[in-house]
Amino acid sequence: MTGADAFFARLARDPDFDAEELRAFDASDELLLATAAGELGGGAGNGPSGASGLAPGELAVIGDRHGALALGAVALLGARGVRVFQDPVLGERALHRNAQRLGIPEGEGFASHALDATLLDGAKLVLVQLPRGLDALDEIAQAIARWAHPDVRVLAGGRVKHMTRAMNDVLGRSFAEVSAGLGWRKSRVLAARGPRPASEAAVSPFPRWGTDPDLRFSVAAFGATFGGPTLDHGSRLLLTGLADAAPGARRIVDLGCGNGVLGVSAALARPGAHVIATDQSAAAVRATRLTAEAAGVLASGCGHDGGASLTGTDAEVESGELTGAGEPAGAGALALPGVCVHRADALEAVPDGWAELILLNPPFHTGATVHAGVAHRLIERCARALAPGGELRIVFNSHLRYRPLVERAVGPSRQIARDRTFTVLAAARRER
């Protein structure tokens, strides 16, 4: 692919979490694009069809981390009208920033979509960055088989260390033919074709629902929802002390809400409380909305229900000019009792000094990479959103030793609970 090295060198991760050892692309992106070029006849196409044999809109991308695949398809393969789904909102924003950097117009070159028919209807080639979990891959495969063109070809790539043979089996439930390509620079591509008819394909299990004896409600989850439809061990430990967490608090945030167990539990325990549940994952906020709705605590009239794309600039976020799921909560939303769900980065949907209590079970990975800096970023932003004297109640893996960071970023802390794996801290925001 002519110009590939120069293209990849211009990609950046911003505004996503960044560190010296992290990049906006890896060898699996390069291998996927090279494999796609071979499928399409050798590279950038000629004429109005763009990529060889594909009309505008016939190429879709799923799981693109920062735009390497979608923008690479446009810049290196000549594709047009590429449709893209990214679960994390920060990946979506990075895609748009990289497009601006490369001079690739939104609309003509690419467009962001949800994981639904608008993404896949009529697609003949789908490029997939393999997700970490098999449930997420299962949901993706079923969506492609259901909505894409009957002749669709699926190329799903990843780093070999994160791939298992079970991924072939998952794809095989939705496609008649699945094969693995040769490894290259510790990456590999799985190819699938022949969508199984609806009568042969497994009945879609998404959303999944689960129950737990420690919960008064059922829990929903989609394929990429952290924790699935369960009460994870860390959240269970945090919930044992929820009644004592800022007992008078009625303005509560579930930061990184996942399947919504913390925010919904808080809303049920404190009738009339206003709960903002926020997560950058589309799968998380969709699940939280369903969990809250089933529990009867979804805020009536809350329009921030988690499906919208959000690609505003930092300046728009800071000025409150954003529209869509991640906009800062307005006065109307803040007056709604129950759980209002936002797809947003960290606490950008929460006004300064609004939260009397923040509940946090922070993630420890960015994509497939484990990195403590992801949680550090969330902790450091809590002080701005907390009201004077407000409380951060956080649970984390004990070996990560977050307590010094919590006390530096928020204020003095005390240990609430600890077991063999997790620690729960309560930190009060110090006076500024």
SESE-700940 format. One record per residue (C-alpha): residue number from 1; residue in one letter; x, y, z. Coordinates in Angstrom, 2 decimals. Layout:
! residues N
+-----+--------+---------+---------+---------+
| num | residu |      xx |      yy |      zz |
+-----+--------+---------+---------+---------+
| NUM |      A |       X |       Y |       Z |
...
+-----+--------+---------+---------+---------+
***
This chain:
! residues 432
+-----+--------+---------+---------+---------+
| num | residu |      xx |      yy |      zz |
+-----+--------+---------+---------+---------+
|   1 |      M |    0.00 |    0.00 |    0.00 |
|   2 |      T |    1.71 |    3.14 |   -1.23 |
|   3 |      G |    1.98 |    5.84 |    1.41 |
|   4 |      A |    1.06 |    3.61 |    4.36 |
|   5 |      D |    4.04 |    4.57 |    6.53 |
|   6 |      A |    3.39 |    8.29 |    6.07 |
|   7 |      F |   -0.32 |    7.80 |    6.79 |
|   8 |      F |    0.18 |    5.92 |   10.06 |
|   9 |      A |    2.83 |    8.39 |   11.22 |
|  10 |      R |    0.24 |   11.19 |   11.22 |
|  11 |      L |   -2.26 |    9.44 |   13.48 |
|  12 |      A |   -2.65 |   10.46 |   17.13 |
|  13 |      R |   -4.65 |    9.18 |   20.10 |
|  14 |      D |   -5.89 |   12.54 |   21.39 |
|  15 |      P |   -8.19 |   13.21 |   23.15 |
|  16 |      D |   -8.02 |    9.60 |   24.38 |
|  17 |      F |   -5.79 |    8.62 |   27.29 |
|  18 |      D |   -2.20 |    8.65 |   26.11 |
|  19 |      A |    1.18 |    7.48 |   27.35 |
|  20 |      E |    4.64 |    7.16 |   25.84 |
|  21 |      E |    4.22 |    3.43 |   25.22 |
|  22 |      L |    0.78 |    3.73 |   23.55 |
|  23 |      R |    0.16 |    4.36 |   19.85 |
|  24 |      A |   -2.86 |    5.22 |   17.73 |
|  25 |      F |   -2.39 |    2.08 |   15.60 |
|  26 |      D |   -0.62 |   -1.26 |   15.66 |
|  27 |      A |    0.42 |   -4.00 |   13.24 |
|  28 |      S |   -3.07 |   -5.50 |   13.20 |
|  29 |      D |   -4.42 |   -2.29 |   11.64 |
|  30 |      E |   -1.75 |   -2.47 |    8.95 |
|  31 |      L |   -2.43 |   -6.16 |    8.32 |
|  32 |      L |   -6.19 |   -5.63 |    8.08 |
|  33 |      L |   -5.79 |   -2.86 |    5.51 |
|  34 |      A |   -3.25 |   -4.86 |    3.50 |
|  35 |      T |   -5.57 |   -7.89 |    3.55 |
|  36 |      A |   -8.48 |   -5.71 |    2.46 |
|  37 |      A |   -6.37 |   -4.31 |   -0.38 |
|  38 |      G |   -5.71 |   -7.86 |   -1.55 |
|  39 |      E |   -9.41 |   -8.71 |   -1.38 |
|  40 |      L |  -10.21 |   -5.62 |   -3.43 |
|  41 |      G |   -7.63 |   -6.23 |   -6.09 |
|  42 |      G |   -4.46 |   -4.64 |   -4.91 |
|  43 |      G |   -5.10 |   -1.24 |   -3.38 |
|  44 |      A |   -6.68 |    2.09 |   -4.13 |
|  45 |      G |   -9.36 |    1.84 |   -6.73 |
|  46 |      N |  -10.03 |    3.94 |   -9.78 |
|  47 |      G |  -13.18 |    5.72 |  -10.83 |
|  48 |      P |  -16.36 |    6.58 |   -8.95 |
|  49 |      S |  -16.51 |    3.31 |   -7.05 |
|  50 |      G |  -13.41 |    4.28 |   -5.05 |
|  51 |      A |  -12.02 |    1.04 |   -3.59 |
|  52 |      S |  -12.03 |   -1.63 |   -6.32 |
|  53 |      G |  -15.46 |   -3.16 |   -6.69 |
|  54 |      L |  -17.06 |   -1.28 |   -3.78 |
|  55 |      A |  -19.56 |    1.52 |   -4.17 |
|  56 |      P |  -19.63 |    4.33 |   -1.59 |
|  57 |      G |  -21.08 |    3.05 |    1.68 |
|  58 |      E |  -20.32 |   -0.62 |    1.03 |
|  59 |      L |  -17.35 |   -0.74 |    3.42 |
|  60 |      A |  -17.99 |   -0.73 |    7.17 |
|  61 |      V |  -15.55 |   -0.67 |   10.08 |
|  62 |      I |  -16.21 |   -1.92 |   13.62 |
|  63 |      G |  -13.98 |   -1.39 |   16.64 |
|  64 |      D |  -11.63 |    1.12 |   15.03 |
|  65 |      R |   -9.63 |    2.44 |   17.97 |
|  66 |      H |   -8.54 |    5.88 |   16.76 |
|  67 |      G |   -9.36 |    5.92 |   13.05 |
|  68 |      A |   -6.53 |    3.86 |   11.54 |
|  69 |      L |   -8.91 |    1.49 |    9.75 |
|  70 |      A |  -11.65 |    3.85 |    8.59 |
|  71 |      L |   -9.31 |    6.65 |    7.55 |
|  72 |      G |   -6.81 |    4.15 |    6.14 |
|  73 |      A |   -9.57 |    2.69 |    3.98 |
|  74 |      V |  -10.24 |    6.18 |    2.61 |
|  75 |      A |   -6.63 |    7.35 |    2.23 |
|  76 |      L |   -4.97 |    4.08 |    1.16 |
|  77 |      L |   -7.73 |    2.02 |   -0.47 |
|  78 |      G |   -9.76 |    4.80 |   -2.06 |
|  79 |      A |  -12.96 |    3.91 |   -0.20 |
|  80 |      R |  -15.76 |    6.45 |    0.16 |
|  81 |      G |  -18.68 |    6.71 |    2.53 |
|  82 |      V |  -17.06 |    4.38 |    5.07 |
|  83 |      R |  -19.45 |    3.63 |    7.93 |
|  84 |      V |  -17.84 |    3.30 |   11.36 |
|  85 |      F |  -18.86 |    2.04 |   14.80 |
|  86 |      Q |  -16.67 |    2.63 |   17.85 |
|  87 |      D |  -17.89 |    1.71 |   21.32 |
|  88 |      P |  -15.74 |    4.27 |   23.25 |
|  89 |      V |  -16.62 |    7.91 |   22.72 |
|  90 |      L |  -12.95 |    8.92 |   23.01 |
|  91 |      G |  -12.09 |    6.66 |   20.11 |
|  92 |      E |  -14.85 |    8.33 |   18.11 |
|  93 |      R |  -13.47 |   11.76 |   18.90 |
|  94 |      A |   -9.94 |   10.66 |   18.00 |
|  95 |      L |  -11.21 |    9.41 |   14.64 |
|  96 |      H |  -12.70 |   12.82 |   13.88 |
|  97 |      R |   -9.57 |   14.68 |   14.98 |
|  98 |      N |   -7.36 |   12.46 |   12.86 |
|  99 |      A |   -9.70 |   13.03 |    9.92 |
| 100 |      Q |   -9.31 |   16.78 |   10.33 |
| 101 |      R |   -5.54 |   16.36 |   10.56 |
| 102 |      L |   -5.51 |   14.33 |    7.34 |
| 103 |      G |   -8.02 |   16.50 |    5.50 |
| 104 |      I |  -10.58 |   13.69 |    5.14 |
| 105 |      P |  -14.13 |   15.11 |    5.14 |
| 106 |      E |  -16.84 |   13.62 |    7.30 |
| 107 |      G |  -19.81 |   12.46 |    5.25 |
| 108 |      E |  -18.07 |   12.03 |    1.93 |
| 109 |      G |  -15.21 |   10.06 |    3.44 |
| 110 |      F |  -16.75 |    8.45 |    6.52 |
| 111 |      A |  -19.58 |    8.69 |    9.03 |
| 112 |      S |  -20.06 |    7.39 |   12.58 |
| 113 |      H |  -22.99 |    5.08 |   13.36 |
| 114 |      A |  -24.39 |    2.91 |   16.13 |
| 115 |      L |  -24.05 |   -0.88 |   15.94 |
| 116 |      D |  -27.27 |   -1.34 |   13.98 |
| 117 |      A |  -28.73 |   -1.49 |   10.50 |
| 118 |      T |  -27.60 |    2.06 |    9.66 |
| 119 |      L |  -24.01 |    0.84 |    9.99 |
| 120 |      L |  -24.32 |   -2.45 |    8.13 |
| 121 |      D |  -27.24 |   -2.40 |    5.70 |
| 122 |      G |  -25.85 |   -3.46 |    2.32 |
| 123 |      A |  -22.21 |   -3.60 |    3.47 |
| 124 |      K |  -20.08 |   -5.91 |    1.31 |
| 125 |      L |  -16.81 |   -5.66 |    3.24 |
| 126 |      V |  -16.54 |   -5.23 |    7.02 |
| 127 |      L |  -13.23 |   -4.64 |    8.81 |
| 128 |      V |  -13.23 |   -5.52 |   12.51 |
| 129 |      Q |  -10.70 |   -4.89 |   15.23 |
| 130 |      L |  -11.26 |   -7.98 |   17.36 |
| 131 |      P |  -12.65 |   -7.03 |   20.79 |
| 132 |      R |  -11.24 |   -8.45 |   24.01 |
| 133 |      G |  -14.37 |  -10.41 |   24.91 |
| 134 |      L |  -16.15 |  -13.22 |   23.12 |
| 135 |      D |  -19.57 |  -11.76 |   23.95 |
| 136 |      A |  -18.64 |   -8.54 |   22.18 |
| 137 |      L |  -17.46 |  -10.49 |   19.14 |
| 138 |      D |  -20.64 |  -12.58 |   19.17 |
| 139 |      E |  -22.83 |   -9.46 |   19.11 |
| 140 |      I |  -20.77 |   -7.96 |   16.28 |
| 141 |      A |  -20.89 |  -11.16 |   14.21 |
| 142 |      Q |  -24.64 |  -11.50 |   14.65 |
| 143 |      A |  -25.18 |   -7.87 |   13.65 |
| 144 |      I |  -23.14 |   -8.30 |   10.47 |
| 145 |      A |  -24.89 |  -11.56 |    9.54 |
| 146 |      R |  -28.28 |   -9.97 |   10.16 |
| 147 |      W |  -27.90 |   -6.67 |    8.31 |
| 148 |      A |  -25.01 |   -6.81 |    5.84 |
| 149 |      H |  -25.17 |   -7.88 |    2.19 |
| 150 |      P |  -25.52 |  -11.67 |    1.66 |
| 151 |      D |  -22.12 |  -11.64 |   -0.08 |
| 152 |      V |  -20.39 |   -9.74 |    2.73 |
| 153 |      R |  -16.77 |  -10.54 |    3.52 |
| 154 |      V |  -15.61 |  -10.01 |    7.09 |
| 155 |      L |  -11.96 |   -9.43 |    7.99 |
| 156 |      A |  -11.36 |   -9.46 |   11.75 |
| 157 |      G |   -7.85 |   -8.76 |   12.97 |
| 158 |      G |   -5.99 |   -8.55 |   16.24 |
| 159 |      R |   -2.76 |   -9.16 |   18.10 |
| 160 |      V |   -2.02 |  -12.88 |   18.37 |
| 161 |      K |   -1.51 |  -12.66 |   22.13 |
| 162 |      H |   -5.12 |  -11.54 |   22.54 |
| 163 |      M |   -6.63 |  -14.09 |   20.11 |
| 164 |      T |   -8.01 |  -17.54 |   20.88 |
| 165 |      R |   -9.43 |  -20.38 |   18.79 |
| 166 |      A |  -12.75 |  -19.69 |   20.49 |
| 167 |      M |  -13.00 |  -16.57 |   18.30 |
| 168 |      N |  -13.20 |  -18.82 |   15.23 |
| 169 |      D |  -16.03 |  -20.74 |   16.88 |
| 170 |      V |  -17.92 |  -17.54 |   17.71 |
| 171 |      L |  -17.66 |  -16.32 |   14.11 |
| 172 |      G |  -18.71 |  -19.79 |   12.94 |
| 173 |      R |  -22.03 |  -19.45 |   14.73 |
| 174 |      S |  -22.95 |  -16.58 |   12.37 |
| 175 |      F |  -20.97 |  -17.46 |    9.20 |
| 176 |      A |  -20.64 |  -20.64 |    7.15 |
| 177 |      E |  -16.95 |  -20.14 |    6.32 |
| 178 |      V |  -14.25 |  -19.00 |    8.75 |
| 179 |      S |  -10.52 |  -19.16 |    8.09 |
| 180 |      A |   -7.34 |  -17.78 |    9.64 |
| 181 |      G |   -4.64 |  -15.98 |    7.68 |
| 182 |      L |   -0.91 |  -16.16 |    8.24 |
| 183 |      G |    0.58 |  -14.29 |   11.15 |
| 184 |      W |    2.51 |  -11.08 |   10.50 |
| 185 |      R |    4.36 |   -9.05 |   13.10 |
| 186 |      K |    2.48 |  -10.84 |   15.89 |
| 187 |      S |   -0.90 |  -10.09 |   14.28 |
| 188 |      R |   -3.40 |  -12.22 |   12.42 |
| 189 |      V |   -6.63 |  -11.81 |   10.44 |
| 190 |      L |   -9.67 |  -14.09 |   10.57 |
| 191 |      A |  -11.85 |  -14.11 |    7.46 |
| 192 |      A |  -15.56 |  -14.98 |    7.46 |
| 193 |      R |  -18.19 |  -15.16 |    4.76 |
| 194 |      G |  -21.55 |  -16.74 |    4.09 |
| 195 |      P |  -23.92 |  -15.25 |    6.69 |
| 196 |      R |  -26.07 |  -17.99 |    8.12 |
| 197 |      P |  -29.80 |  -17.57 |    7.52 |
| 198 |      A |  -31.78 |  -16.43 |   10.51 |
| 199 |      S |  -33.18 |  -19.93 |   10.89 |
| 200 |      E |  -29.65 |  -21.35 |   11.31 |
| 201 |      A |  -28.01 |  -18.56 |   13.30 |
| 202 |      A |  -28.27 |  -18.55 |   17.07 |
| 203 |      V |  -31.05 |  -16.45 |   18.52 |
| 204 |      S |  -29.48 |  -13.17 |   19.62 |
| 205 |      P |  -28.92 |  -13.19 |   23.39 |
| 206 |      F |  -28.44 |   -9.43 |   23.57 |
| 207 |      P |  -29.25 |   -7.71 |   25.74 |
| 208 |      R |  -28.58 |  -10.38 |   28.33 |
| 209 |      W |  -30.21 |  -10.23 |   31.73 |
| 210 |      G |  -28.93 |  -11.47 |   35.05 |
| 211 |      T |  -29.96 |  -11.52 |   38.69 |
| 212 |      D |  -28.09 |  -11.61 |   41.98 |
| 213 |      P |  -29.34 |  -12.29 |   45.51 |
| 214 |      D |  -27.68 |   -9.07 |   46.69 |
| 215 |      L |  -29.61 |   -6.93 |   44.18 |
| 216 |      R |  -33.29 |   -5.92 |   44.13 |
| 217 |      F |  -33.33 |   -5.66 |   40.34 |
| 218 |      S |  -32.24 |   -7.44 |   37.16 |
| 219 |      V |  -29.09 |   -6.38 |   35.33 |
| 220 |      A |  -28.82 |   -5.88 |   31.55 |
| 221 |      A |  -25.68 |   -6.17 |   29.44 |
| 222 |      F |  -24.66 |   -6.03 |   25.80 |
| 223 |      G |  -21.62 |   -7.78 |   24.39 |
| 224 |      A |  -19.11 |   -5.07 |   25.26 |
| 225 |      T |  -20.64 |   -4.09 |   28.62 |
| 226 |      F |  -18.02 |   -4.44 |   31.34 |
| 227 |      G |  -18.89 |   -7.20 |   33.79 |
| 228 |      G |  -21.77 |   -8.58 |   31.72 |
| 229 |      P |  -25.17 |   -8.98 |   33.42 |
| 230 |      T |  -23.60 |   -9.64 |   36.82 |
| 231 |      L |  -22.62 |   -7.92 |   40.04 |
| 232 |      D |  -18.83 |   -7.92 |   39.94 |
| 233 |      H |  -16.89 |   -8.53 |   43.13 |
| 234 |      G |  -15.57 |   -4.98 |   43.51 |
| 235 |      S |  -19.01 |   -3.40 |   43.14 |
| 236 |      R |  -20.45 |   -5.93 |   45.58 |
| 237 |      L |  -17.91 |   -4.86 |   48.21 |
| 238 |      L |  -18.62 |   -1.16 |   47.57 |
| 239 |      L |  -22.37 |   -1.69 |   47.89 |
| 240 |      T |  -22.04 |   -3.26 |   51.35 |
| 241 |      G |  -21.32 |    0.23 |   52.71 |
| 242 |      L |  -23.55 |    2.28 |   50.43 |
| 243 |      A |  -25.96 |    3.26 |   53.23 |
| 244 |      D |  -23.12 |    5.04 |   55.06 |
| 245 |      A |  -21.76 |    6.81 |   51.96 |
| 246 |      A |  -22.53 |   10.51 |   52.41 |
| 247 |      P |  -25.92 |    9.63 |   53.99 |
| 248 |      G |  -27.49 |   12.99 |   53.14 |
| 249 |      A |  -26.36 |   12.99 |   49.51 |
| 250 |      R |  -29.12 |   13.37 |   46.93 |
| 251 |      R |  -26.95 |   14.39 |   43.96 |
| 252 |      I |  -25.02 |   11.24 |   43.02 |
| 253 |      V |  -22.76 |   10.23 |   40.13 |
| 254 |      D |  -22.06 |    6.68 |   38.96 |
| 255 |      L |  -18.77 |    7.28 |   37.15 |
| 256 |      G |  -17.92 |    4.56 |   34.63 |
| 257 |      C |  -21.37 |    3.06 |   35.14 |
| 258 |      G |  -20.90 |   -0.20 |   33.20 |
| 259 |      N |  -24.14 |   -2.15 |   33.60 |
| 260 |      G |  -25.53 |    0.42 |   36.05 |
| 261 |      V |  -25.53 |   -1.59 |   39.29 |
| 262 |      L |  -24.05 |    1.22 |   41.42 |
| 263 |      G |  -26.23 |    4.05 |   40.15 |
| 264 |      V |  -29.43 |    2.02 |   40.17 |
| 265 |      S |  -28.69 |    0.74 |   43.68 |
| 266 |      A |  -28.18 |    4.31 |   44.86 |
| 267 |      A |  -31.43 |    5.49 |   43.24 |
| 268 |      L |  -33.40 |    2.67 |   44.87 |
| 269 |      A |  -31.80 |    3.21 |   48.27 |
| 270 |      R |  -32.46 |    6.97 |   48.18 |
| 271 |      P |  -35.84 |    7.73 |   46.62 |
| 272 |      G |  -35.88 |   11.19 |   45.10 |
| 273 |      A |  -32.13 |   11.27 |   44.56 |
| 274 |      H |  -30.79 |   12.64 |   41.27 |
| 275 |      V |  -28.28 |   10.18 |   39.78 |
| 276 |      I |  -26.08 |   10.87 |   36.77 |
| 277 |      A |  -24.71 |    7.62 |   35.33 |
| 278 |      T |  -21.91 |    8.23 |   32.87 |
| 279 |      D |  -19.63 |    6.04 |   30.78 |
| 280 |      Q |  -17.76 |    6.50 |   27.51 |
| 281 |      S |  -18.89 |    3.06 |   26.29 |
| 282 |      A |  -22.01 |    2.88 |   24.14 |
| 283 |      A |  -22.62 |   -0.69 |   25.35 |
| 284 |      A |  -22.39 |    0.44 |   28.96 |
| 285 |      V |  -24.86 |    3.28 |   28.73 |
| 286 |      R |  -27.35 |    1.21 |   26.72 |
| 287 |      A |  -27.17 |   -1.45 |   29.44 |
| 288 |      T |  -27.47 |    1.07 |   32.26 |
| 289 |      R |  -30.54 |    2.61 |   30.69 |
| 290 |      L |  -32.24 |   -0.80 |   30.44 |
| 291 |      T |  -31.22 |   -1.75 |   33.98 |
| 292 |      A |  -32.58 |    1.54 |   35.37 |
| 293 |      E |  -35.76 |    1.28 |   33.32 |
| 294 |      A |  -36.45 |   -2.28 |   34.49 |
| 295 |      A |  -35.84 |   -1.21 |   38.10 |
| 296 |      G |  -38.29 |    1.67 |   37.73 |
| 297 |      V |  -35.72 |    4.41 |   38.41 |
| 298 |      L |  -34.91 |    5.75 |   34.94 |
| 299 |      A |  -35.35 |    9.52 |   35.10 |
| 300 |      S |  -38.51 |   10.49 |   33.25 |
| 301 |      G |  -37.77 |   12.60 |   30.19 |
| 302 |      C |  -33.99 |   12.23 |   30.39 |
| 303 |      G |  -32.80 |   12.50 |   26.80 |
| 304 |      H |  -29.25 |   11.36 |   27.46 |
| 305 |      D |  -29.90 |    7.67 |   27.00 |
| 306 |      G |  -26.59 |    6.60 |   25.65 |
| 307 |      G |  -26.87 |    5.94 |   21.95 |
| 308 |      A |  -25.72 |    9.19 |   20.38 |
| 309 |      S |  -22.34 |    9.84 |   18.89 |
| 310 |      L |  -20.33 |   12.54 |   20.56 |
| 311 |      T |  -17.47 |   14.17 |   18.71 |
| 312 |      G |  -17.26 |   17.68 |   20.11 |
| 313 |      T |  -14.02 |   19.47 |   20.76 |
| 314 |      D |  -12.62 |   20.06 |   24.23 |
| 315 |      A |  -13.59 |   23.72 |   23.93 |
| 316 |      E |  -17.18 |   22.75 |   23.20 |
| 317 |      V |  -17.18 |   20.41 |   26.19 |
| 318 |      E |  -15.81 |   23.07 |   28.52 |
| 319 |      S |  -18.17 |   25.75 |   27.29 |
| 320 |      G |  -21.26 |   23.53 |   27.54 |
| 321 |      E |  -21.94 |   23.82 |   23.79 |
| 322 |      L |  -22.07 |   20.08 |   23.18 |
| 323 |      T |  -25.24 |   18.48 |   21.92 |
| 324 |      G |  -26.01 |   14.80 |   22.21 |
| 325 |      A |  -25.45 |   12.20 |   24.89 |
| 326 |      G |  -22.42 |   13.77 |   26.52 |
| 327 |      E |  -23.51 |   17.35 |   26.93 |
| 328 |      P |  -23.25 |   18.83 |   30.42 |
| 329 |      A |  -26.49 |   18.17 |   32.26 |
| 330 |      G |  -28.85 |   21.11 |   32.09 |
| 331 |      A |  -31.01 |   22.40 |   34.91 |
| 332 |      G |  -33.95 |   20.32 |   33.71 |
| 333 |      A |  -32.01 |   17.07 |   33.75 |
| 334 |      L |  -30.53 |   17.83 |   37.16 |
| 335 |      A |  -34.03 |   18.26 |   38.63 |
| 336 |      L |  -35.15 |   14.80 |   37.49 |
| 337 |      P |  -35.27 |   12.17 |   40.23 |
| 338 |      G |  -33.87 |    8.81 |   39.22 |
| 339 |      V |  -31.03 |    7.81 |   36.90 |
| 340 |      C |  -30.11 |    9.95 |   33.89 |
| 341 |      V |  -27.62 |    8.22 |   31.58 |
| 342 |      H |  -24.87 |    9.95 |   29.59 |
| 343 |      R |  -22.33 |    8.69 |   27.07 |
| 344 |      A |  -19.48 |   11.01 |   27.92 |
| 345 |      D |  -15.81 |   11.26 |   28.83 |
| 346 |      A |  -15.22 |   11.01 |   32.56 |
| 347 |      L |  -17.22 |   13.74 |   34.37 |
| 348 |      E |  -17.80 |   16.20 |   31.54 |
| 349 |      A |  -21.58 |   15.68 |   31.88 |
| 350 |      V |  -21.46 |   16.80 |   35.53 |
| 351 |      P |  -21.35 |   20.54 |   36.39 |
| 352 |      D |  -18.67 |   21.91 |   38.68 |
| 353 |      G |  -19.39 |   21.24 |   42.35 |
| 354 |      W |  -22.66 |   19.39 |   41.66 |
| 355 |      A |  -21.99 |   15.91 |   43.05 |
| 356 |      E |  -22.48 |   15.20 |   46.73 |
| 357 |      L |  -21.38 |   11.60 |   46.16 |
| 358 |      I |  -19.39 |    9.95 |   43.38 |
| 359 |      L |  -19.35 |    6.15 |   43.12 |
| 360 |      L |  -16.40 |    4.76 |   41.18 |
| 361 |      N |  -15.24 |    1.27 |   40.26 |
| 362 |      P |  -12.59 |    2.37 |   37.75 |
| 363 |      P |  -11.46 |    0.44 |   34.68 |
| 364 |      F |   -7.85 |   -0.61 |   34.39 |
| 365 |      H |   -7.45 |   -1.04 |   30.65 |
| 366 |      T |   -7.48 |    1.02 |   27.46 |
| 367 |      G |   -8.58 |   -1.24 |   24.64 |
| 368 |      A |   -6.73 |   -4.51 |   25.20 |
| 369 |      T |   -3.90 |   -2.80 |   27.11 |
| 370 |      V |   -3.85 |   -2.85 |   30.90 |
| 371 |      H |   -2.77 |    0.60 |   32.15 |
| 372 |      A |   -3.32 |    2.17 |   35.57 |
| 373 |      G |   -3.31 |    5.62 |   33.98 |
| 374 |      V |   -6.91 |    5.11 |   32.83 |
| 375 |      A |   -8.14 |    5.05 |   36.44 |
| 376 |      H |   -5.75 |    7.86 |   37.45 |
| 377 |      R |   -7.39 |   10.09 |   34.86 |
| 378 |      L |  -10.86 |    9.50 |   36.32 |
| 379 |      I |   -9.76 |    9.97 |   39.93 |
| 380 |      E |   -8.01 |   13.24 |   39.12 |
| 381 |      R |  -11.22 |   14.69 |   37.65 |
| 382 |      C |  -13.43 |   13.97 |   40.66 |
| 383 |      A |  -12.48 |   17.05 |   42.70 |
| 384 |      R |  -13.92 |   19.44 |   40.10 |
| 385 |      A |  -17.34 |   17.74 |   40.10 |
| 386 |      L |  -17.61 |   17.24 |   43.87 |
| 387 |      A |  -19.47 |   19.73 |   46.04 |
| 388 |      P |  -17.55 |   21.13 |   49.03 |
| 389 |      G |  -17.34 |   18.26 |   51.49 |
| 390 |      G |  -18.65 |   15.84 |   48.87 |
| 391 |      E |  -17.48 |   12.25 |   48.97 |
| 392 |      L |  -15.75 |    9.95 |   46.50 |
| 393 |      R |  -16.48 |    6.30 |   47.30 |
| 394 |      I |  -14.06 |    4.17 |   45.26 |
| 395 |      V |  -13.24 |    0.46 |   45.02 |
| 396 |      F |  -10.06 |   -0.85 |   43.41 |
| 397 |      N |   -7.70 |   -3.80 |   43.27 |
| 398 |      S |   -5.65 |   -3.47 |   46.46 |
| 399 |      H |   -2.29 |   -4.03 |   44.76 |
| 400 |      L |   -2.80 |   -0.85 |   42.71 |
| 401 |      R |   -2.41 |    1.31 |   45.83 |
| 402 |      Y |   -4.53 |    4.24 |   44.66 |
| 403 |      R |   -4.83 |    5.81 |   48.12 |
| 404 |      P |   -2.00 |    8.37 |   47.78 |
| 405 |      L |   -3.45 |    9.52 |   44.44 |
| 406 |      V |   -6.97 |    9.75 |   45.89 |
| 407 |      E |   -5.77 |   11.88 |   48.81 |
| 408 |      R |   -3.69 |   14.10 |   46.56 |
| 409 |      A |   -6.45 |   14.62 |   43.98 |
| 410 |      V |   -9.53 |   14.73 |   46.24 |
| 411 |      G |   -8.78 |   14.91 |   49.94 |
| 412 |      P |   -8.29 |   12.88 |   53.12 |
| 413 |      S |   -9.53 |    9.31 |   52.93 |
| 414 |      R |  -10.50 |    6.43 |   55.18 |
| 415 |      Q |  -10.67 |    2.74 |   54.44 |
| 416 |      I |  -14.24 |    1.42 |   54.44 |
| 417 |      A |  -13.69 |   -2.22 |   53.51 |
| 418 |      R |  -10.98 |   -4.57 |   52.33 |
| 419 |      D |  -10.84 |   -8.23 |   51.35 |
| 420 |      R |   -8.25 |  -10.43 |   49.68 |
| 421 |      T |   -8.59 |   -8.57 |   46.38 |
| 422 |      F |  -10.28 |   -5.18 |   46.75 |
| 423 |      T |  -10.16 |   -2.04 |   48.87 |
| 424 |      V |  -12.97 |    0.50 |   49.32 |
| 425 |      L |  -12.03 |    4.07 |   50.28 |
| 426 |      A |  -14.11 |    7.12 |   51.13 |
| 427 |      A |  -12.45 |   10.47 |   50.38 |
| 428 |      A |  -13.92 |   13.87 |   51.27 |
| 429 |      R |  -13.22 |   16.76 |   48.96 |
| 430 |      R |  -10.95 |   19.20 |   50.75 |
| 431 |      E |  -11.88 |   22.87 |   50.86 |
| 432 |      R |  -10.26 |   24.83 |   48.07 |
+-----+--------+---------+---------+---------+
***
